[in-house]
Amino acid sequence: MRIRDLNWMQLEAYLARDDRIVLPIGSTEQHAYLSLETDNLLAEGVAVEAAEPLGVPVLPVLAYGLTPTFAAYPGSPSLRLATLVAVVQDLLESLRRQGFRRIMVVNGHGGNLPARAAVREWVGDHPDAQALFHSWFNGPKVWAVVADIDSAAGHASWMENFPLTRLDGVALPEEAKSPVDMAGFEAAGPADVRRGLGDGSYGGLYARPDEDVLRIWRAGVEEVRNLLENGWRRG
């Protein structure tokens, strides 16, 4: 359940019987022909669907992350690493003080992976609480599905092309894009990255049948739900 559908009194009543909550985090950034909010839409959507049968509340997605690589693409604002770490740890601490003792961070953006260390550091300093960090898009079950369908998948390719990330009236190329060697951009600035990437996709097909991407969705939801149920320290 989304906390937008609750008031504080209902959430306080929930805390009397459960101490779990979900914090989705994402990024507002270019995804070629897909929505600039692709990472946010997917992280929050997977979290909500996974948590709903368990009755666990889901916070609004943290809509900004680390995306300095895409700075030359309009609509791709980035936090600094120190800012992301501080925001995530501040939110964990605030939720803990309100009584939440099991907090799951569902990440939807590859650039946010340093936040995993921030979560682990916070957990080490708070033995009375637990926090999980899970990147839904590269969990083992999700990647098993991707590999089974088409392993030539990456940023802004078919594996992020869901009904909720598509834009009305925007046509996608029908031909696959040759894979881009991202290692070659490690020392490049944003302008060079944009020149090298062009439309922003890392390569592969831009679209596959919905039955394929919905297999990814179901695997992602299953992994998040399993962690929400079974990923906590006992005792």
C-alpha positions as CSV (number, residue, x, y, z in Angstrom):
1,M,0.0,0.0,0.0
2,R,1.3,3.4,-0.9
3,I,1.5,5.8,2.1
4,R,-0.2,8.4,-0.1
5,D,-3.4,6.4,0.5
6,L,-2.9,6.5,4.3
7,N,-3.0,9.2,7.0
8,W,-0.6,9.3,9.9
9,M,-3.1,7.7,12.3
10,Q,-3.5,4.7,10.1
11,L,0.2,4.4,9.7
12,E,0.6,4.6,13.5
13,A,-1.9,1.8,13.9
14,Y,0.0,-0.3,11.4
15,L,3.2,0.2,13.5
16,A,1.5,-1.4,16.4
17,R,1.5,-4.7,14.6
18,D,4.4,-4.5,12.0
19,D,7.6,-2.5,11.7
20,R,8.4,-3.0,8.0
21,I,8.4,-0.2,5.3
22,V,9.7,0.1,1.8
23,L,11.7,3.0,0.3
24,P,12.0,2.9,-3.5
25,I,14.9,4.9,-5.0
26,G,15.5,5.7,-8.6
27,S,16.8,8.5,-10.9
28,T,15.3,11.0,-13.3
29,E,17.5,10.6,-16.4
30,Q,17.5,9.9,-20.1
31,H,16.2,6.5,-21.3
32,A,16.4,7.2,-25.0
33,Y,12.8,7.0,-26.3
34,L,11.3,6.0,-22.9
35,S,10.2,8.2,-20.1
36,L,12.8,10.2,-18.2
37,E,11.2,8.7,-15.1
38,T,11.7,5.1,-16.2
39,D,13.8,4.1,-13.1
40,N,11.4,5.8,-10.7
41,L,8.3,4.2,-12.3
42,L,9.7,0.8,-12.2
43,A,11.3,0.9,-8.7
44,E,8.1,2.2,-7.1
45,G,5.8,0.0,-9.2
46,V,7.6,-3.2,-8.4
47,A,7.8,-2.3,-4.7
48,V,4.1,-1.5,-4.5
49,E,3.0,-4.7,-6.2
50,A,5.4,-6.8,-4.1
51,A,4.3,-5.2,-0.8
52,E,0.6,-5.1,-1.4
53,P,-0.3,-8.7,-0.4
54,L,1.8,-8.3,2.7
55,G,0.2,-5.1,3.8
56,V,3.5,-3.3,4.0
57,P,3.5,0.4,3.3
58,V,5.6,1.9,0.4
59,L,7.0,5.4,0.5
60,P,7.1,7.7,-2.5
61,V,10.1,7.0,-4.7
62,L,13.3,9.1,-4.1
63,A,13.3,10.4,-7.7
64,Y,16.9,11.7,-8.0
65,G,20.1,9.6,-7.9
66,L,23.6,9.5,-9.2
67,T,23.7,10.1,-13.0
68,P,26.6,12.5,-13.8
69,T,27.3,10.4,-16.9
70,F,24.2,11.7,-18.5
71,A,24.6,15.4,-17.6
72,A,24.6,16.5,-21.3
73,Y,21.1,15.1,-21.7
74,P,18.3,17.5,-20.7
75,G,16.2,16.2,-17.8
76,S,18.9,14.2,-16.2
77,P,19.8,16.0,-12.9
78,S,22.2,14.3,-10.7
79,L,22.9,14.3,-6.9
80,R,26.5,14.2,-5.7
81,L,27.6,10.9,-4.1
82,A,27.9,12.5,-0.7
83,T,24.3,13.9,-1.1
84,L,22.8,10.6,-2.0
85,V,24.6,8.8,0.9
86,A,23.4,11.5,3.3
87,V,19.8,11.5,2.1
88,V,19.5,7.7,2.3
89,Q,21.0,7.5,5.7
90,D,18.9,10.5,6.9
91,L,15.8,8.7,5.7
92,L,16.8,5.5,7.4
93,E,17.5,7.3,10.7
94,S,14.2,9.2,10.5
95,L,12.2,6.1,9.9
96,R,13.9,4.3,12.7
97,R,13.1,7.0,15.1
98,Q,9.4,6.8,14.1
99,G,9.4,3.1,15.0
100,F,10.2,1.3,11.7
101,R,12.8,-1.3,12.4
102,R,12.9,-3.2,9.1
103,I,13.4,-1.0,6.1
104,M,13.8,-2.2,2.6
105,V,15.4,0.0,0.0
106,V,14.3,-1.0,-3.5
107,N,16.7,0.5,-6.0
108,G,15.8,1.0,-9.7
109,H,19.0,2.7,-11.0
110,G,22.4,1.3,-11.6
111,G,24.2,4.5,-10.7
112,N,22.8,4.3,-7.2
113,L,24.8,1.1,-6.3
114,P,27.1,3.1,-3.9
115,A,24.0,3.6,-1.7
116,R,24.3,-0.1,-0.8
117,A,27.4,0.6,1.2
118,A,25.7,3.6,2.8
119,V,22.9,1.2,3.9
120,R,25.3,-1.3,5.3
121,E,27.2,1.3,7.2
122,W,24.0,2.6,8.7
123,V,23.0,-0.9,9.7
124,G,26.3,-1.4,11.4
125,D,25.7,1.6,13.6
126,H,22.1,0.6,14.5
127,P,22.0,-2.9,16.0
128,D,18.3,-2.4,16.9
129,A,17.2,-2.0,13.3
130,Q,17.6,-3.8,9.9
131,A,17.8,-2.4,6.4
132,L,18.0,-4.3,3.1
133,F,19.2,-2.8,-0.2
134,H,18.0,-4.6,-3.3
135,S,18.4,-3.5,-7.0
136,W,15.3,-5.1,-8.4
137,F,16.5,-5.0,-12.0
138,N,19.6,-7.2,-11.5
139,G,18.4,-9.8,-9.0
140,P,19.3,-13.4,-9.9
141,K,15.7,-14.3,-10.9
142,V,15.4,-11.2,-13.1
143,W,18.7,-11.8,-14.8
144,A,17.8,-15.5,-15.4
145,V,14.7,-14.3,-17.3
146,V,16.7,-11.7,-19.3
147,A,19.3,-14.3,-20.2
148,D,16.6,-16.7,-21.3
149,I,14.9,-14.2,-23.5
150,D,17.7,-12.0,-25.0
151,S,20.9,-11.2,-23.1
152,A,21.7,-8.3,-25.4
153,A,19.9,-6.0,-23.0
154,G,20.9,-2.9,-21.1
155,H,20.0,0.7,-20.4
156,A,17.0,2.0,-22.4
157,S,16.7,-1.3,-24.3
158,W,13.8,-3.7,-24.5
159,M,14.2,-4.8,-20.8
160,E,13.1,-1.3,-19.6
161,N,10.4,-0.9,-22.2
162,F,7.3,-1.6,-20.1
163,P,3.8,-0.3,-20.7
164,L,4.2,2.3,-17.9
165,T,7.6,3.6,-19.3
166,R,6.4,4.2,-22.9
167,L,5.4,7.6,-24.2
168,D,2.3,8.1,-26.3
169,G,3.1,9.0,-29.8
170,V,6.8,8.1,-29.6
171,A,7.9,5.5,-32.2
172,L,10.9,3.3,-31.4
173,P,13.4,2.1,-33.9
174,E,12.6,-1.4,-35.1
175,E,16.3,-2.4,-35.7
176,A,18.6,-3.4,-32.8
177,K,21.3,-0.9,-31.9
178,S,24.9,-2.2,-31.9
179,P,26.1,-2.7,-28.3
180,V,28.1,0.3,-27.0
181,D,31.3,-0.4,-25.1
182,M,30.7,1.7,-22.0
183,A,34.1,0.9,-20.7
184,G,35.4,3.3,-23.3
185,F,33.6,6.2,-21.6
186,E,35.1,5.8,-18.1
187,A,37.4,8.8,-18.7
188,A,35.0,10.7,-20.8
189,G,33.0,13.8,-19.9
190,P,29.2,14.1,-20.4
191,A,29.5,15.7,-23.8
192,D,31.6,12.9,-25.1
193,V,29.2,10.3,-23.6
194,R,26.3,11.9,-25.4
195,R,28.3,12.0,-28.7
196,G,29.1,8.3,-28.3
197,L,25.7,7.1,-27.1
198,G,23.6,9.2,-29.5
199,D,20.0,8.5,-28.5
200,G,21.1,7.2,-25.1
201,S,20.5,3.4,-25.5
202,Y,23.4,1.1,-24.6
203,G,22.4,-1.2,-27.4
204,G,20.1,-4.2,-28.3
205,L,16.5,-4.2,-29.4
206,Y,14.4,-1.3,-28.3
207,A,11.3,-3.4,-27.8
208,R,10.1,-7.0,-27.4
209,P,6.6,-8.4,-26.9
210,D,4.9,-7.5,-23.7
211,E,4.9,-11.1,-22.6
212,D,8.7,-10.9,-22.4
213,V,9.0,-7.8,-20.3
214,L,6.1,-8.9,-18.1
215,R,8.2,-12.0,-17.3
216,I,10.9,-9.7,-16.0
217,W,8.3,-7.8,-14.0
218,R,6.9,-10.9,-12.3
219,A,10.4,-12.1,-11.4
220,G,11.3,-8.7,-9.9
221,V,8.1,-8.6,-7.9
222,E,8.7,-12.1,-6.6
223,E,12.2,-11.4,-5.5
224,V,11.2,-8.2,-3.7
225,R,8.3,-9.9,-2.0
226,N,10.5,-12.8,-0.9
227,L,13.0,-10.4,0.7
228,L,10.2,-8.5,2.4
229,E,9.0,-11.8,3.9
230,N,12.2,-13.7,4.5
231,G,15.2,-11.4,4.3
232,W,15.3,-10.3,7.9
233,R,17.5,-11.4,10.8
234,R,15.6,-13.7,13.1
235,G,15.4,-13.1,16.8
